[in-house]
Amino acid sequence: REREREREREHERRDATRETIVIMAASASALKTFRSKLLPIDKYSFLRHLQGTEPLTLYRVLAANAMECLPFVYTPTVGEACEKYHVLPATKTSFGLFISKDDVGKVGDKLRKFITEKDKEDVKVAVVTDGERILGLGDLGANGMGICEGKSMLYTVFGGVDPKKVMSVCIDVGTENETLRAHEEYGGIREKRVRGEMYDKLVDEFMREMRMQKPSCLVQFEDFGNANAFRVLQNHRRMQPCFNDDIQGTACVTLAALEAALREQKKALKDITVLFYGAGEAGVGIGELVVRALEKSGGLSHEEAKRRCFFMDSKGLVVKSRLHELQPHKIPFAHEYEQVKDLKTAITKLKPTALIGVSTIHNAFDREVIETMSASNERPIIFPLSNPTSKAECTFEDAMKYSNDKVIFASGSPFPSVVRRKDGVEIFPAQANNAYVFPAVGLASVVADCKEITDDHFLVAAETLSSLSSNEDIDRGYLFPDFTEIENVTAKIAAKVVEKMTKDGTGRMTQEELEEAKRDGFEGFTRKRMWKPPPEVSHSRL
């Protein structure tokens, strides 16, 4: 009888195996195909194809292989993808909404139709560009949609925002890129870029419609040109939840890197002087947030804090004697100081603690510049932040070589590791990637139902991010946690920002939600609201 029962159990096991044969999971198969692609742009195209055909498989692959896949979803490959957006087979079908200058007066109808057709009724985050300043590549017009689609994907993978609640938008007002305008496959408006009153009218109409139709939706401005970025942000930031990632996101991750670097040296933020090489929206955005941090944590006055930040543009140091020629966003940082034309001389005179590159000038931080920084700093802080890699001010290898391995380094795009000569230890370059920040801030806005994103929210995000690396990590180059920990990083940053939003009155959580957050802790409360793709299921009988 016992043998009969054992035979029955064996038959049951065999039947169960036949019933639920677990073949190679779709995500494993997709990852194998992804890895078989040799060129970065082919890896990008495959992931995009997967997004259109098997989106849940895509999100499983990205979530489980974030470090490996990130360069092909975001920088540096997304730059090439935007340049070729009009000719890539994978981008013939866009996932986003195009609003053109011909839609003035009809933006609401177009938005409403898109939301209905694409199942975006509960949209909570919109990534919006006008395509004028895509990474360091200039005006790519409608091809800028590629950067929005890439970042929208990261809101889901890193930020835990349901993909149905994220949308991409390109406001197409033409392009100054003659090559694109002349290309027969270019899908955008084949005219020079609209500026001035007509431009503002279209952007204002779009933002007004977003407020009316989706008042809780966060708008992330992405890669707007200097002439519009600051003004557009200032015009709308008090009326609805919005931020500019190039100004505020870049500033946040850079401030976090500075705070981590200074902590390793046992220095305070109030003791630093920063020299920015480049005075566009990214650089000035960093400067403004550093000033805010110096006021809040360093106890400096606004004027004292500004004096810790110096800028250089194409004509030299930004100083008061140049007020007549400066763009408005540079004027607050024009100090009473002598004119200096070249970077090496500026470093020699100012002796900055940190040198931050936001110029998109390849190799601007050459041997002389790095050696000059090293002469006045035991551990020079050098951040070549320009994207993509071809625009970086220096490589990690050069920074290590010419600083005698003393540099504390962070870059906008990834670089290979370097072996430290004195002890043979492998040192890894930190990547000051906005993907550490914008998904977390976006998630916080969604969770807290935030009505306004403030600079203090980014200060909290920077402080939290900087605290997640130990001194031992920093000695190995890790100013930030590994991207394999991005889900944990996002949850911790978002939770702190949600808590700040509830305290400063910008959050609109219900009493029930506040009680739950108090009971479970803000991190536990936030984690519960992070979307994940459902697990793969076994296949049924063959």
N, C-alpha and C positions, 0 to 999 in steps of 0.2 A: 504493500500500500504506500509506503514511504517513497519507493522507487517510482511508483506511478505519479505521485504528487510532484516529484522532482522533474519527471518528463513533462508534466503539464506546465510547470513553471518555465522549463526550457522552451517549450512551444510558445508560451506567452511572450517570452523575451524576444524570440525570433519574429513573432508577429508584430511586436512593438517596433522592432528595428525596421521591418518592412513598412509599417505605417508611418514612421517618422524618420525616414532616411534623411540624415543631415548632410546634404551635399555642401560643396564649398560655398560659404556664405557670400551673398552678393557683394558685401563691402570688401571682403577679402579678395574676391575676383576683381573688383574695381581697383583696389589698391595695387594689385599685381599689374594690371593694364597701365595704370598711372606710372608705375616705376619702369615700365618697359619703354616709355616715351623718352627719347634722348634729348630733345631740345626743350628749353623752358617754355617756349610759346606753345609747343605741342602738349605739354603737361597742362598748361592753362586751358587750352582748347578742350582737352578731354574732360577736365573738371567742369567746364561750362556746359559741355554736352550732357554730362551727368546731371547737372542742375535742371536741365530741361526735361530729361527723360526719367530719371530716378532721383528726385531731390532728397528723399530720406536716406538713400544710400550715400549720396554726397555728404550729407551732414554727419553721418556715422563715420565716414572715412576721415573727414576733417577733424572731428572731435577727438578721434583716437590717434591721429597722426599730425597734430597741430604744428609741431616744430618742422616736420618734413615738408608739409604742404603749404605753409604760410608764404614762402617766397614766390609761389606760383599762383596764389590767389591775390596777393597784395604786392608790395614792393619786394624785389625790383621788377618782376615780370609784368605786373599790371601796367607799367610804363610802356613797355613794348606793345602790349595788347591795345592800349589806347591809341598809340601811333598807327596801328594796323587795324583798328576797329572796323573801318569801312571796307576792308578787303578780306578779313578772316571769315571763313565759312561758319565758324562757331558763333559769330556775333551778328549774323544776318537777321536773327530774331532777337530783339531786345526784350529784357525783362522789365524795363522801366518805362516811365512816362516822359515824352518829349513835349515841352511847352515852347511854342515859337512866337516870334514877334507878331506873326499873323493871327495869333490867338487872343490879342487884346480885346477885352469885352466878352470873350467866350471861354475864359480859363475855367470858370466854375463848372460849366457843362462838361468840359473835357476831363477835368479832375473827377467829377462825379461818375462819368462813364468808365473811366479807368478803374476806379475803386470797385465798381460793380462787376465789371468784366473779369478783373483779376482777383476777385475775392479778397479785397483789402478793406472790408467794412470796419474792421476793428484795428486799423493801422495806428501804431503808436510812435513810430520813428520814420522820418523821411530824410534821406540823404540827397542833398540838392547841390548841383553845380551849374555854372554857366560856361564851363570849359575853357576859361581864359588862361588859367595858369596851372596846367596839369603837371604835378610834381615839378621837376626842373625842366620840363620839355616845352613850355610855352603854351601858346594858344592852339588847342586841338578841337575847338568848336564842339560839335555834337559828338565827336569821338570821346569827349569827357564822360559820357555815360558809363564807360568802362570802369572808371574809378568809383563811381557811385555804386555800381553793381557789386564790385569787389568789397567795398566797405559794408554794404548791406548784408552780404554774406557773413562778414565777421561779427556783425551785431548778433546774428543767430549762433554762430559757432563759439564765439568767445563771450558774448554778452548774454546768452541764454534767452534771447528775445525770439518768440515764435516767428518763423519766416512769413506767415500770413500778416504779421503786424509790422512788417518793414517794407518800405517802398523806395525806389530810386527815381530821381527826377533830374532831367537836364533841361535847363532854360536856354534854348537855342536862339541867340540873337546875332548869328553870323560868326565869322572868324577872320582874323587878319592873316591867317595861314593861306597864302596864295596856292601852294601846292595842293592842299586839301580842296580848296574851292574849284580848282581846275580838274580834279580827279573825277572820272565819270562814275565811279562807284560811291563817292562821298554822299551820305544821306542827309547831311545838314543843309542849312540855308547857305546858298552860294553867293553871299554878299559880305562886304566888310562889316565888322562888328558894330551894332547899334550902341550908341552911348547917350548919356545925358537924360533928358526928360522922358524920352520914349522907353529907355532902359528901365528907369525907376518906376515908370507907370506899369510895366509888365511884371516886375518883381513884386511891387506893392500889391498888385491885383492877385498874384499867386499867394502871397502871404495872407492877404485878407480872406481869400477863399479857404485857406487851410484853417484859419481861426474860426470861420463860420461853420465849416463842415466837420473839422476834426480838431476842436479846441485843445484837447489834451495831447495832441501829437507833437513830439519833439522834432524840430527841424535842425538838421546838421548841415551848415553851409560848408561846401567842399571845393577847394581850388578856384575860388574867385580871385580875380586880379587885384593888385594893390589899389587901383583907382576906385574899386567898388567895395572891397571886402570889409573895410572898417566902417564905412558909411552904412552899408546894408545891415551889418550887425548892430550898430548903434540905433538904427531906425526901428528895429524890431525886437530887440532883446528884452525890453520892458513890457511888451504887449503879449508875448507868447513864449513858451519854452523853446529856446534856440541857442546854438553856439556855433562858432567857426572853428573847425578842427585844426586848420592851419595856424590860426592865431592862438586859440586857447588849449587845444589838445596837445600841440607841439610844445607849448609853454609848460604845460603840466608835466609831461614826461621828462622834459629837460630839467625842470626844477627838481623833480624827484632824483634824477641822476646827480645833480649838484649836491643835494642834501646827503645822498649816500656817500659820495666822494669826500665830502667835508667831514662826515662822521668818522670815516676810516682814518682821517688825519687829525681827529679830535679838534677840529676847527668849527667855529660858529658861522652861520650864514652872514651875520652882520660884519664879519671880518673880511669879506671877499670884495674883489673888484673884477667885473666881467667885461671883456672886450668882445663885441659881436662883429664879425666880419660879414657884412651884408645887413641892410637896413630895410628889408621888405616886411611883409605882414608877419612872417614866422618869427623873425628876429625881434621886432618891436613887441609882438605878442609875448615872447619869452621875457623881454625886459620889463613889461608891465606887470607880469605875474611875479617876477623876482622882486620888484619894487613893493608890491602888495605884501609879499612874504616878509620882506625886511621891515616893513611897518608893523605887521602883526606879531611876528615872533622876535624880531631884532630890536624893536623899540625905537627905530629911527623915524625921523620926520619924513614926510613925502619928498622934500627937496634933498635931504641927506641920502635917502634911498636911491633917488634917481642918479645922484652923483657916483653911485657904485656901478653904473651901467654906461659904458661908452660904445658908440657905434661907428663903423666905417662903411661908407658906400663907395661907389665907383670913383668919386672925386676926393676921397680921403676921409679924415675924421669929421664926424658930424659936430660942428661947433657953431656958436652964436654968430660969428662973422659971416656965416653962410645962410642966415635965416631967409634972405631974399630968394634963394633958389631951392629951398627944401620943401619936400612934400609935407602936407599937414601932419601925417602920422609920425614924422621924424622930429618935429619941432620940440616936443617935450623933453627930448634927450639931447638937445643942442646945448652943450655946456660952454661956459666961459673958459676957453682953452685955445692954445695956439693951433694953427692949421698944421696938420701932419698928413702927408700924401701917401706914404707907404706903410705897409703893415709891420715890417720889422722895426722901423723907427717908433711906431706907436707902441709896440710891445716894450721896447727899451725904455721909453719915457713913462708909460703908465704902470708897468710891471703888474699886469693883470694876474689874478689867481687862476682864472679860467678863460680860455679862448674858444669861442663858439662860432662855427662856420655855417652860415645860412646864405651863401653867395651863389651857389650852383657853379662855382669856378673850380674846375678840376685842378688838383695839385697846387692850390693857392697856399696851402700850408706845406711849404717845401722844407728842405733840410735846415736852411738858415732860420726860418720862422720857428720850427720845433726846437732847435738848439737855443734860440733866444728865449723862448718860454722856459726851457729847462734851466737856463742860467739863473733865473730869479725865483724858481720854485723847486723845492726838493722833489715834489711830485706834481708836475704840471697837469692841469686838467684841460684836455683838448677834445672837443666834440665837433667833428666834421659831420654836420647833420644833413647836408644837401643830398637829395635823391634825384635820379637813381644812382647806382654805384658809379656810373661814368661821370657824374657831376660832383662827387665827393671831394672835399678839399684836401684830403690825404687818405692814405690807406693805413690800416692798423700796423702792418709790417713796418712802414716808414716811421710811424709815430713811435713804435717801440725801439727801432734801430737808432734814431736820432735823439731820443731822450735817454739813451742808455737803459732802456727797459723800465723807466720810472713813470711813464705816462699813466694817467687815469683816463680812460678812453671810452667814448660812446659815439656811435655813428647812426646815420639815418637808415643806411642799408647794411646788409650783413657782409662781414669779412671773415676770412679763415683765421684760425688761432695761430699763435706764435709761441715758440718755446723760449722761455726766459733763460738768458745765457748764464746767469750766476748760479742757478741751481737746477736747470733742466726741467723746470715745472712748466707745463702747458698753460698759457694764459689766453683767456677767451675775450674777444671784443664784445662789449655790451652794445646792443642795438636799441637806441632810443626810439622805439617804435610806438607810434600813437595807438597801436592796437592794444597796448596795456591800459589805455585810458578811456578812449571814446566808447567802447562797448560797455564799460563799467558805469560811466556817467549816464549813458543812454538807458541802461537797465535801471539805474537809480531813479531816473526821471519817470520811467514807466511804473515802477513799484510804488513810488511816493506820489504819483499823479502830480508832478511838479508844475507850477505855473510860471516859473522863471529860473533860468540857470545863471548863477552868479559866480564871480571870481572866487569867492570863498569856498564854493563847492569844489573848484579845481585845486585850491590850496589843501583841502582835506584829502582829495584824491592823491596829490603829490606826496603829502606827508605819509599816507598809508603805504603807497607803493615803495617809497624810500626805506620804510621800516622792514620790508620783507626780505632783505638781503643782510646777511651777517658780515662782520669784518673779514672773516675768513673767505666768504664768497667774493667780497670786493677785491681782496688781494689776488684772487684768481681771475679778476676782470668782470665778475658777475655783479654789475650794479643793480640788475633786475633779476627776478626769478626766471628760471627756464620756462620757455613757452609750453613745456609739457605740464606745467602747473597753472596754466592760464585760467582754467575754470575756478580754481581756488583763489587765484589773484583777483579775478573779476568779482567774485562773491565778497571778498574782504573789502575791496575798495568800494563797491556799490553799497554795501551795508553801512559803512561809515558815512557815505554821502547821503544815503537815505535818512540816517539819524540826524545829520546836519540839517537836511531839508525839513524835517519835522520840528526841529528846534527854532529855525529862523522864519518859519511861517510860509515858506515857499511850497512845502508839501501839502497835499490835500487828502491825506489818508483818513478813512472813516474812524470813528471811535473804536469800533470792533477791531479794525486792523491795528490801531495803536496799542490796544490791549494785548493783541496777539504778539506784536513785536516786543512788547515789554516782557511778556511771559516767556517767549522762545529766544529772545535776544534778536537784535537786528540782523545778524548774520544768518541765523536759522530762518528767520522770517523771509529774508531775501532769497536764500537758496531754494526755498519751497516754490518760489515763483520763477525760477529759471527753467526755460524750456529745454527739453532734450528729445532727440528723435526716439521713437518707440523702438524697443529691441527687435531684432530680426526674429522671425518665427520659423520653425521647422517646416519643411515641405511635407505635404500630405502624400498619401499612397501614390506610387508611380503608376 
